[in-house]
Amino acid sequence: MTSALLSPITLRGMTLANRIAVSPMCQYNSDDGCANDWHLMHLGSLSLGGAALVITEMTDVTPRGRITSRCAGLWSDANEAAMKRVIDFCRRYGVARHGIQLAHAGRKGPTTPPAQGGKPIHPDEDGGWVAEAPSAIPFAPDWPVPEAMSRARIAALIGEFVAAVRRADRIGYDLVEVHGGHGYLVHQFLSPLANQRTDEYGGSLENRMRFPLELFAAMRAAWPADKPMGMRVSATDWMDGGWTPEETVVLARELKKLGCDYLDVSTGGVDPRAKIPLAPGYQVSYSERVRREAGIPTMTVGLITEPAQAEAIVASGQADMVALARGALWNPRFAWHAAEALKSEAVYAPKMMACHPKLRPQVFPGRAS
């Protein structure tokens, strides 16, 4: 049986063995931005499971851009060396290609890690710093007010993203994803709920898109021409007066002109009051619309857990790829199980071939038949 989900896809000079990606997931386990043995174990395990692409967690380009003090970073030589150790290990033993999601949290930091409540930390508290954002508007009433970014600071931050892109290339990443969703800094510039600037970076849609497009263009220019680069976006804020699906399509068209290879389409995150109707595949329709109206490949994400569900999404043209987060943690070998369910073939690391259904023994050695 030919499976759409398990068929290859080519983005620039990279061909993925199937349409399954492991979505970037914050681990809140770095040391001053540096990856450690946890990341080696976490990403190493996921790189063995048959997903064609594993995307490293939201990785911040400056200490001020973190959500928490334990977030991953790529602003220093130490960060670069630590992450290279992990990715070299994954590439040596795994079968996945590796991407990294570069980001800045904007007004959504600093906080305590989610396991400690995810509460905002004020600048005068231990572990706190002054957040920066498009406008001096807090994420929620009990959060500290961020500092509105100057034009000079915007230009400097673009340089920090570019420096992180070059570090990602030296590490050996195959793909870069810009985090433009979930209420973090790029999304804050896009959404009228967070961006109330009166200069060329605020107001009209053209102005609100200016920073994301300038940022993407600079990053794309610094990234090798044969390697793909995409962006995660939130297609809707789920709030009146917020960012809309129609605007997402406009953004997608403009990104495509700049050499964007795909959009990773999610939703929400800019306002905690949003009421999001969670259900299996609840964001797929937004991916389908962007793919159809902007003519750009899309990745969809959000409560995709079953092989038949993922197969139907790709086969029907609602998305070109599916990304799993919690589903991948629950079932790190999702691709293997999907291949059996869909009567197709998955990718196995050489040292894992004993698990292949055509090779594994039907009776365990030493066990009575």
C-alpha positions as CSV (number, residue, x, y, z in Angstrom):
1,M,0.0,0.0,0.0
2,T,1.3,3.5,-0.9
3,S,1.0,5.8,2.0
4,A,0.9,9.6,1.6
5,L,2.2,10.1,5.2
6,L,5.2,7.8,4.6
7,S,6.1,9.2,1.2
8,P,9.2,11.4,0.8
9,I,9.1,15.2,0.4
10,T,11.9,17.5,-0.8
11,L,12.5,21.0,0.5
12,R,15.3,22.7,-1.4
13,G,18.3,20.3,-1.2
14,M,16.9,18.2,1.6
15,T,14.7,15.2,1.0
16,L,12.8,13.8,4.0
17,A,12.0,10.1,4.1
18,N,8.4,10.8,5.2
19,R,6.0,13.5,6.2
20,I,6.3,13.1,10.0
21,A,8.1,15.7,12.1
22,V,8.7,15.9,15.8
23,S,7.6,19.3,16.8
24,P,9.9,21.6,18.9
25,M,9.1,21.2,22.6
26,C,10.6,23.4,25.3
27,Q,12.4,21.3,27.9
28,Y,13.3,24.0,30.4
29,N,16.4,22.0,31.3
30,S,19.4,24.0,29.9
31,D,22.3,25.5,31.8
32,D,22.7,29.2,30.9
33,G,21.3,28.2,27.5
34,C,23.5,25.2,27.1
35,A,22.2,21.8,26.1
36,N,23.3,18.9,28.3
37,D,22.9,15.2,28.8
38,W,19.1,15.5,29.0
39,H,19.0,16.9,25.5
40,L,21.3,14.1,24.3
41,M,18.9,11.5,25.7
42,H,15.7,13.3,24.6
43,L,16.7,14.3,21.1
44,G,18.7,11.1,20.6
45,S,15.7,8.9,21.4
46,L,13.4,10.9,19.1
47,S,15.9,10.7,16.3
48,L,15.7,6.9,16.3
49,G,11.9,6.6,16.0
50,G,11.5,6.9,12.3
51,A,10.2,10.5,12.1
52,A,12.0,12.1,9.1
53,L,12.5,15.5,10.9
54,V,13.2,16.3,14.5
55,I,13.1,20.0,15.4
56,T,15.0,21.1,18.5
57,E,13.0,23.1,21.0
58,M,12.5,26.9,20.9
59,T,16.0,28.1,21.2
60,D,16.5,31.8,22.1
61,V,19.0,34.1,20.4
62,T,19.6,36.3,23.4
63,P,19.4,35.8,27.2
64,R,16.7,38.5,27.3
65,G,14.6,36.5,24.9
66,R,14.1,33.5,27.1
67,I,10.9,32.4,28.7
68,T,12.7,31.0,31.7
69,S,16.3,30.9,32.9
70,R,16.4,27.2,31.9
71,C,15.5,27.8,28.2
72,A,17.8,26.7,25.4
73,G,19.9,29.3,23.8
74,L,22.2,29.9,20.8
75,W,23.9,33.2,21.7
76,S,27.3,32.1,22.8
77,D,30.2,29.8,21.8
78,A,29.4,27.6,24.8
79,N,25.8,27.2,23.6
80,E,27.0,26.3,20.2
81,A,29.5,23.7,21.4
82,A,27.0,22.1,23.7
83,M,24.3,21.8,21.1
84,K,26.8,20.5,18.5
85,R,27.7,17.7,20.8
86,V,24.1,16.7,21.0
87,I,23.3,17.0,17.3
88,D,26.5,15.2,16.3
89,F,25.4,12.3,18.5
90,C,21.9,12.2,17.0
91,R,23.2,12.3,13.4
92,R,25.7,9.5,14.1
93,Y,23.1,7.0,15.4
94,G,19.7,8.3,14.3
95,V,17.8,8.4,11.0
96,A,16.2,11.8,11.3
97,R,17.2,15.1,9.8
98,H,17.4,17.9,12.3
99,G,16.0,21.4,12.5
100,I,16.1,24.1,15.1
101,Q,13.5,26.7,16.0
102,L,15.0,30.1,16.7
103,A,13.0,32.5,18.8
104,H,12.6,35.4,21.2
105,A,9.9,35.2,23.9
106,G,9.3,39.0,24.1
107,R,6.8,39.9,26.8
108,K,6.1,36.2,27.7
109,G,9.3,36.1,29.8
110,P,10.7,35.8,32.4
111,T,8.7,33.2,34.2
112,T,9.4,30.2,36.4
113,P,9.4,26.9,34.5
114,P,6.0,25.3,34.0
115,A,6.8,22.6,36.6
116,Q,7.2,25.4,39.1
117,G,4.0,27.1,38.1
118,G,5.0,29.2,35.1
119,K,4.5,32.4,37.1
120,P,5.9,35.7,35.9
121,I,9.1,37.0,37.5
122,H,9.4,40.7,38.0
123,P,12.7,42.5,37.2
124,D,13.5,43.2,40.9
125,E,13.0,39.5,41.8
126,D,15.7,36.8,41.8
127,G,16.0,35.5,38.2
128,G,14.1,38.4,36.7
129,W,15.0,40.8,33.9
130,V,13.2,43.5,31.9
131,A,11.4,41.9,29.0
132,E,11.3,43.6,25.6
133,A,8.3,43.8,23.2
134,P,6.9,45.8,20.4
135,S,4.8,47.9,22.9
136,A,4.8,48.4,26.6
137,I,1.8,46.1,27.1
138,P,2.0,43.2,29.6
139,F,0.9,39.7,28.7
140,A,-1.6,39.8,31.5
141,P,-2.6,42.2,34.2
142,D,-0.4,40.6,36.8
143,W,2.6,40.5,34.5
144,P,5.4,43.1,34.5
145,V,5.3,45.8,31.8
146,P,7.9,45.1,29.0
147,E,10.1,47.7,27.5
148,A,9.0,48.9,24.1
149,M,11.8,48.2,21.6
150,S,13.5,51.1,19.8
151,R,14.3,51.0,16.1
152,A,18.0,50.5,17.1
153,R,17.1,47.6,19.3
154,I,15.0,46.0,16.5
155,A,18.0,46.2,14.2
156,A,20.4,44.8,16.8
157,L,18.0,41.9,17.5
158,I,17.9,41.0,13.8
159,G,21.7,40.8,14.0
160,E,21.4,38.4,17.0
161,F,19.1,36.1,15.0
162,V,21.5,36.2,12.1
163,A,24.4,35.2,14.4
164,A,22.3,32.3,15.7
165,V,21.5,31.2,12.1
166,R,25.3,31.0,11.4
167,R,25.8,29.0,14.6
168,A,23.0,26.6,13.6
169,D,24.8,26.0,10.3
170,R,28.1,25.3,12.0
171,I,26.4,22.9,14.3
172,G,25.1,21.0,11.3
173,Y,21.4,21.6,11.4
174,D,19.5,20.8,8.2
175,L,16.7,23.3,8.6
176,V,15.9,26.5,10.5
177,E,12.4,27.4,11.7
178,V,11.6,30.9,12.8
179,H,9.2,31.0,15.7
180,G,6.5,33.5,14.6
181,G,3.6,32.1,16.7
182,H,2.4,31.3,20.2
183,G,2.5,34.9,21.4
184,Y,6.3,35.2,21.3
185,L,8.0,38.3,20.0
186,V,7.5,37.9,16.2
187,H,3.8,37.1,16.8
188,Q,3.6,40.1,19.1
189,F,4.7,42.4,16.3
190,L,2.0,40.8,14.0
191,S,-0.9,41.0,16.4
192,P,-2.8,44.3,17.1
193,L,-3.4,42.9,20.6
194,A,0.3,43.3,21.4
195,N,1.5,45.8,18.9
196,Q,0.2,49.4,19.4
197,R,3.2,51.2,17.9
198,T,2.7,54.4,16.0
199,D,5.9,54.1,13.9
200,E,6.6,52.1,10.7
201,Y,6.4,48.8,12.8
202,G,2.8,49.3,13.9
203,G,-0.7,50.1,12.8
204,S,-1.4,48.7,9.3
205,L,-0.9,45.1,8.3
206,E,2.0,46.1,6.2
207,N,3.7,47.8,9.1
208,R,3.0,45.0,11.6
209,M,4.5,42.5,9.1
210,R,7.6,44.7,8.6
211,F,9.7,43.3,11.4
212,P,8.9,39.6,10.8
213,L,9.7,40.0,7.1
214,E,12.9,42.0,7.6
215,L,13.9,39.4,10.1
216,F,13.2,36.4,7.8
217,A,15.0,38.1,4.9
218,A,18.1,38.6,6.9
219,M,18.1,35.1,8.3
220,R,17.4,33.5,4.9
221,A,20.4,35.5,3.5
222,A,22.7,34.1,6.2
223,W,21.5,30.4,5.8
224,P,22.9,28.2,3.0
225,A,20.8,28.4,-0.2
226,D,20.4,24.6,-0.4
227,K,19.0,24.3,3.2
228,P,15.3,25.0,3.9
229,M,14.0,27.6,6.2
230,G,10.4,28.0,7.4
231,M,8.3,29.8,10.0
232,R,5.8,28.7,12.6
233,V,2.8,31.0,12.8
234,S,-0.3,31.3,14.8
235,A,-3.0,31.6,12.2
236,T,-5.5,33.2,14.6
237,D,-5.5,34.8,18.0
238,W,-9.0,33.4,18.8
239,M,-9.8,36.9,19.9
240,D,-11.8,39.8,18.5
241,G,-9.4,42.5,17.2
242,G,-6.5,40.1,17.0
243,W,-4.4,38.4,14.2
244,T,-6.6,36.7,11.6
245,P,-6.5,33.8,9.2
246,E,-6.9,36.2,6.3
247,E,-3.8,38.1,7.5
248,T,-1.9,34.8,7.9
249,V,-2.5,34.1,4.2
250,V,-1.1,37.5,3.3
251,L,2.0,36.9,5.5
252,A,2.5,33.5,3.9
253,R,2.5,35.0,0.4
254,E,5.1,37.6,1.4
255,L,7.3,35.0,3.2
256,K,7.1,32.8,0.1
257,K,8.6,35.7,-2.0
258,L,11.5,35.9,0.5
259,G,12.3,32.2,0.1
260,C,10.3,30.6,2.9
261,D,10.0,26.9,2.2
262,Y,7.1,26.0,4.4
263,L,4.7,27.4,7.2
264,D,4.3,25.5,10.4
265,V,0.7,26.5,11.1
266,S,-0.5,26.6,14.7
267,T,-2.8,29.0,16.6
268,G,-3.2,31.2,19.7
269,G,-0.8,32.2,22.4
270,V,-0.8,36.0,22.4
271,D,-3.6,36.5,25.0
272,P,-4.4,34.2,27.9
273,R,-8.1,35.1,27.7
274,A,-8.5,33.3,24.4
275,K,-11.0,30.4,24.3
276,I,-9.5,27.7,22.1
277,P,-11.8,24.9,21.0
278,L,-9.4,22.0,21.6
279,A,-10.2,18.8,19.6
280,P,-8.2,16.3,17.5
281,G,-6.8,18.1,14.5
282,Y,-8.4,21.4,15.5
283,Q,-5.8,23.5,13.6
284,V,-5.7,21.5,10.4
285,S,-8.2,23.7,8.6
286,Y,-5.8,26.7,9.0
287,S,-3.0,24.8,7.4
288,E,-5.2,23.8,4.5
289,R,-6.3,27.4,3.9
290,V,-2.7,28.7,3.9
291,R,-1.6,25.9,1.6
292,R,-4.4,26.5,-0.8
293,E,-4.5,30.3,-0.9
294,A,-0.8,31.1,-0.5
295,G,0.6,28.1,-2.6
296,I,3.2,27.2,0.0
297,P,3.9,23.9,1.7
298,T,2.5,23.6,5.2
299,M,3.0,21.6,8.4
300,T,0.1,21.1,10.7
301,V,0.2,20.4,14.4
302,G,-2.1,20.0,17.4
303,L,-3.7,16.8,18.8
304,I,-2.6,14.6,16.0
305,T,-2.2,11.2,17.5
306,E,-3.4,8.4,15.2
307,P,-1.8,7.1,12.0
308,A,-5.1,7.1,10.1
309,Q,-5.7,10.7,11.1
310,A,-2.2,11.8,10.0
311,E,-2.6,9.8,6.8
312,A,-5.9,11.5,5.9
313,I,-4.5,14.9,6.5
314,V,-1.6,14.5,4.1
315,A,-3.5,12.4,1.5
316,S,-6.4,15.0,1.3
317,G,-4.0,17.9,0.8
318,Q,-4.7,19.6,4.1
319,A,-1.0,19.7,4.9
320,D,2.3,18.5,3.4
321,M,3.6,17.4,6.8
322,V,2.3,16.6,10.3
323,A,4.1,17.5,13.5
324,L,3.7,15.6,16.7
325,A,4.7,17.0,20.1
326,R,3.0,15.2,23.1
327,G,2.1,12.4,20.7
328,A,5.8,11.9,20.0
329,L,6.6,11.8,23.7
330,W,3.8,9.2,24.3
331,N,4.8,7.2,21.2
332,P,8.4,7.9,20.2
333,R,8.2,5.1,17.5
334,F,5.0,6.6,16.0
335,A,6.4,6.2,12.4
336,W,7.0,2.5,12.9
337,H,3.5,1.9,14.2
338,A,2.1,4.1,11.5
339,A,3.8,1.9,8.8
340,E,2.3,-1.2,10.3
341,A,-1.2,0.3,10.6
342,L,-1.0,1.7,7.0
343,K,0.7,-1.4,5.6
344,S,3.6,0.6,4.4
345,E,7.3,1.1,5.2
346,A,9.1,3.3,7.8
347,V,12.7,4.1,8.3
348,Y,14.7,2.2,10.9
349,A,18.2,3.0,12.2
350,P,20.6,0.1,11.4
351,K,21.0,-0.8,15.0
352,M,17.2,-1.0,15.4
353,M,16.4,-3.3,12.5
354,A,15.8,-6.2,14.8
355,C,12.4,-4.5,15.5
356,H,11.4,-4.5,11.8
357,P,8.3,-6.6,11.3
358,K,9.9,-8.5,8.4
359,L,12.9,-9.4,10.4
360,R,11.9,-9.8,14.0
361,P,11.3,-13.4,15.2
362,Q,7.7,-14.4,15.9
363,V,8.8,-16.3,19.0
364,F,11.3,-14.9,21.4
365,P,14.5,-17.0,21.8
366,G,14.3,-19.3,24.8
367,R,10.5,-19.0,25.1
368,A,8.3,-22.1,24.6
369,S,6.2,-21.9,21.4
